[in-house]
């Protein structure tokens, strides 16, 4: 579940800044202690083109404001 939230970019929507510190610690602990987590957290769903489009749309939105 944490991996999905991380990859979708919704961690900041679900958790407060204080909670994000705890979540970050827990994710790091999980990564160090569970071999499957090392594989799952290594996977990156985003593709370069998708990231470029997202960045472009973000800059366009800021320019319009």
N, C-alpha and C positions, 0 to 999 in steps of 0.2 A: 504494500500500500504506500509506504514512504517513497519507494522508487517511482511509482506512478505519479505521485504528487510532485516529486522533484522534477521528473521529465516533463510534466505538463506545465510547470511553472506556477502552480497554485499553492505552494508552501506558504507564501506570504499572505495569501488570502485566507488560509485556514488557521494559521498560528500567529500569535502576537510576536513582537520583536523579542520579548523576554522568553517566550516559549520556543522561538527559533533557535536560541542558544542551546536549550536543552535538547531539541530535536537534532541539532547538528552533532552534539556530543553522543547521543544515542546512535545516530547513523554511523558515526566513526567507530564506536564500540562494536556495533553489529558487523561492520566491514572487517574489523580486525579479528573477530572471534568466529565467524561463520563462513565457511568456504563458499557456500552458494551465494552469499551476499557479495563476496568479492567478484564473482562472475556477473551477477545481476547489476551491481552498481557500476561495473565497468562498461556495460552496454550503453550505447548512446543512440537514442531513437532519432534525434534530429539530423537532418541532412544539411549540407552546406547551402544548397539553394533555398531551402525552407528558412534557414536562419537569415540569409541575405534578404529575402522577401520580407520577413518579419522586421528586420532592422530598417529596411526602406520604408515600410508602412509606418513604423514608429517615428522616423524622422519627418515623414510627410505630415503625420498628425501634429507633431510639434510645430512644424512650419505654419500650418493652417491656424493654430491657436494664436 
